[in-house]
Amino acid sequence: MSDLIRLSRACLGVEEKEAILRIMDEGYLGMGNEVKAFEQELEDFLAARWKVACVNTGTSALHLALQACGIGTGDEVIVPSLTYVASFQAISATGAIPVACDIDLKNGSMDPIDVAKKITSRTKALMPVLYGGDKGNLNEIYAVAKKNKLRVIEDAAHAFGASIDGERDIICFSFDGIKNITCGEGGAVVSRDPNILERVKDLRLLAVRKDTEKRYQGQRSWDFEVEEQGWRYHMSNLNAAIGRAQLKKIDTFAQKRLSLAHLYRQELQNLPMRFLDLDWAHIVPHIFVIIVSEEQRNELKTFLENNGVETGIHYKPNHLLKKFKGFECLNAEKFWTQALTLPLHCLLDEKDVLKVTDLIKLFFSKA
Ligand SMILES: *Cc1c(COP(=O)(O)O)cnc(C)c1O
């Protein structure tokens, strides 16, 4: 049997290897000039005056963005139940309560109508998740936020590479091993609000005031002030070096992901399943999800696995977890039983996708 077709993988080359060796030769592994250069290159890439602070994971990006907004004990943050548990844990890490809201079945994104229902006097922010890399119902979400004077902290872990349009508040990216670009592990907080950026830059270095500037000059603060709880969440030069090499390849990665997703959609037409309604012209697809009947989903998953194709399920709704229970999100539960994520990464080629789609056609012809 041929090799396993993996669900997701990092796409690394000689450039990343050379970058790591360069940092090792330079001998400054922690947070220094390389992180500064990566932040600058991310700002150039995002353009339009977006400012960037890099951290060690996407989860810490979310945590610090919330803390920078002054969110903590007694506050509530509304978040779609259909997300990686990282979004929920980042909210509860601040002491705030993650209030699970439902999703829109057509795109897997936060449902603005359910959001409006779940707003209370304790609600401080909304955390939409850019499911699959798509903006989903983001315009409506921002309208609800504006009306209720709430901050918006976007979990954009899936969405790096997509253009950022419209008025947006805070956007958090992940650069973990399987995201659209990787640093090994890493994340970033993006905003045009200078206060947020300044706060995140302090909070990532144990809340030592202005330590970032020192470290970018290869120095440390010996006499300093601390006024609140901070964390060791900064990015290291080693991780930034990998990220810089990856960022240079984003256009190739984007094209590859889009063309593979296009091939899936073309090949899987007219089968008893549906695709998510995403803005394919403007995204860099991070995962490729199909929706099948609840009766067939597990059977199809097993069939593909038995034939060397790894698949995933994004995600188990968080309100079904003991720590985050107490909310009703029926669409998220339905989605969880019907969704199946097919392999999508930059080391796949057309032949791999055709193997997957042929297997799916075979499955439905026998069903
Ligand atoms: C990956 C991911 C995160 C967390 O990012 P890490 O860098 O792994 O901490 C958060 N939310 C979603 C939706 C993700 O996919």
The ligand as an SDF file (V2000), in Angstrom:
LIG
                    3D

 15 15  0  0  0  0  0  0  0  0999 V2000
   -4.3420   26.5270   16.1200 C   0  0  0  0  0  0  0  0  0  0  0  0
   -5.5140   27.2200   16.6880 C   0  0  0  0  0  0  0  0  0  0  0  0
   -5.4240   27.9970   17.8570 C   0  0  0  0  0  0  0  0  0  0  0  0
   -4.2390   28.0340   18.7530 C   0  0  0  0  0  0  0  0  0  0  0  0
   -3.0290   28.3100   18.1620 O   0  0  0  0  0  0  0  0  0  0  0  0
   -1.6890   27.7050   18.8190 P   0  0  0  0  0  0  0  0  0  0  0  0
   -0.6400   28.4570   18.1050 O   0  0  0  0  0  0  0  0  0  0  0  0
   -1.6850   26.2410   18.5130 O   0  0  0  0  0  0  0  0  0  0  0  0
   -1.7380   27.9980   20.2790 O   0  0  0  0  0  0  0  0  0  0  0  0
   -6.5410   28.7080   18.2510 C   0  0  0  0  0  0  0  0  0  0  0  0
   -7.6920   28.6530   17.5740 N   0  0  0  0  0  0  0  0  0  0  0  0
   -7.8270   27.9060   16.4550 C   0  0  0  0  0  0  0  0  0  0  0  0
   -9.1390   27.9190   15.7370 C   0  0  0  0  0  0  0  0  0  0  0  0
   -6.7450   27.1540   15.9930 C   0  0  0  0  0  0  0  0  0  0  0  0
   -6.8900   26.4010   14.9010 O   0  0  0  0  0  0  0  0  0  0  0  0
  1  2  1  0
  2  3  1  0
  2 14  2  0
  3  4  1  0
  3 10  2  0
  4  5  1  0
  5  6  1  0
  6  7  2  0
  6  8  1  0
  6  9  1  0
 10 11  1  0
 11 12  2  0
 12 13  1  0
 12 14  1  0
 14 15  1  0
M  END
$$$$
